[in-house]
Each structure stands twice: as structure tokens, then as C-alpha cells.
Amino acid sequence: MKKGERIGADHIAALNAAGVAEIIVAEIEAGDVEENVAARRIARRLAGTHLRLDKAFTGRCNLIAERSGILVVDAAAIDRVNVVDESVTVATLPVFQKIIAGDMAATVKIIPFAISGAILDRAIASAGEAPLRIAPFQPLRVGVVSTLLPGLKASIVEKTLDALRARLLGAGATIALEERVGHETRALVGALGRIVPSTDLIIVFGASAITDRRDVIPSAIEKSGGRIAHFGMPVDPGNLLLIGHLPGLPPKPIIGAPGCARSPKENGFDFVLNRLLAGLDVGREDICRMGVGGLLGEIKSRPQPRQAGDG
């Protein structure tokens, strides 16, 4: 017999036949709601677009992604549900986590065998309206410009593009256009002018890291009629990322990629790229909120690691 199983006449007969004269049970009181029913009702209230409910079991109901994309979470709403009563718990993946169709996005677990209807009502009210949803990836056309300087090997550019293709693959996006020009403002302006009309998102891999807003990449964005939304991010590796927009209806996002974006290892570039691939806006405030959880694993190959060598 499983924990939480309802005891019926067949169970009693089997227990008697086995010589079991006494068992410990929990009785459902008037006004109580059984654990599976309660878990499913809360999960149903939490689930927004592209999330489905699994069958509830042992007081647990899982929310499963129906589409690949980014998990969007109203964290304050989840906190409100979790403080209603110790008998009700909700756990989710991290906010803005990349998620694949079929993955579990969240789980509701009722701790005892039943909870009072009053607690259930408060939990449902605290959740608001669908605080969890999937922003599905979009099949975006990505334009890429690599700037070149003497000493930058063609093999490095190729490996960078391979790493980007791998990142785009799971999102259904593709590199629609790719150009390589000298690391000079005028040349980059020309490349952007050729790429922008046929793309939805533009990424610039600079031969040299962006040092400030007067550098080649931000200057080229502004001379192309665009604007810089934010330079720098509280994610390491990834500090020297730039985000902006180029003219269009709607304006087209452009990323000045940090040097660590050449590596396939997760870095701040992924934080921004994944959201844009899911059609989410990324502005200054979004970047500034990435600091908590923004200290990532070191990329050993980057030229300036965060820890200096001995001596």
C-alpha cells in the first residue's frame, strides 16, 4: 500500500487476510481538500501559455513546457504562494531559464495528505493570474559582422561562427547573412547597412573588445542611426557586452558581443541572446538585474581571467 492511498473494503479484507490488525491512518476532516486535488488546482492557476499539467500524484503536480523557449516567472507571486502556509510549496526553475519542450518548469507539492479549503483558496488567490509562462523561441534571421585586425586568425572567426550556430540551433534561428570587415567605424557602418534589411537580430564580434561608448562598435551603431541601450553587464564572463537597437519597425536589436562569446561555454552573452531569441525585450534595467547569479564559471582561454597569476 502506498502512502496517501485511500483505504477501502478491499484493502481491509487484504489486511485481515495478512493478519494485520492495526494500521495508522489520517482522516480527512470536513472542509479539507485531498492533496492531489489541491496540487492540481494550484498548478492550474500558476500555468500560463505553453505550460501543461502532469497528472498529480502523492500531492505533487508538475508543470511541463510545451514549447522550447525561456521561462518567464513572476517571482513575487511565487513567493506569495509559498508564504501562505507551510503545507503548500511551489518550486520553479530559475527566472529566464532556457527550457526545452518536455522539460519540467515547476512543481507544486502539498506536504500533508490534505489541506483545508481556506488555505487552498488563499494560495490560489495569492498566485494572481498565470505567473508562469514560456516565451517560445522564434525562428529569427540573425545577421553577423566580424571585424578584423592583423593577427586575428580566420580559424578563430570560423570557430566563433560555429559556436553561434550551436547556440541558435535549439532556438530554430539561423545565420541569414555574415560579413567580415576591417575593425573601423566606416567599414562597420557599411556592413550594418547591408545586413539590417534582411535580418531580425544583429550580432557584432569585434576583433578588439569594446572599451567605452566611443569605441568602433558603439560609434558605428550611432552613425547608422541606432542607439546604445546599455554597455557593460554584471555578469562575468561577459562584462563587456553592449546592447542597442538599429532603425526599423520595430527597431532591431544589436549585440556587441564580449570576447567570451567566442567560447561555447555559457557566459553573459547567452543571458541576452536567449531572451532576444524568445522575443523578449532586453534593456538597461534587465541587464542591471542579471548580477545575482551572474558569477559564472571561468573560461580559461580568455585573455584576461578574473584571477591574476601568482606573483
Secondary structure, 3 states (H helix, E strand, C coil): CCCCCCCCHHHHHHHHHCCCCCCCCCCCCCCEEEHHHHHHHHHHHHECCCEEECCCECCEEEEEECCCEEEEECHHHHHHHHCCCCCEEEEECCCCCEECCCCEEEEEEECCCEEEHHHHHHHHHHHCCCCEEEEECCCCEEEEEEEECCCCCHHHHHHHHHHHHHHHHCCCCEEEEEEEEECCHHHHHHHHHHHHHHCCEEEEECCCCCCCCCCHHHHHHHHCCCEEEEECCCCECCCCCEEEEECCCCCEEEEEECHHHHCCCCCHHHHHHHHHHCCCCCCHHHHHCCCCCCECCCCCCCCCCCCCCCC
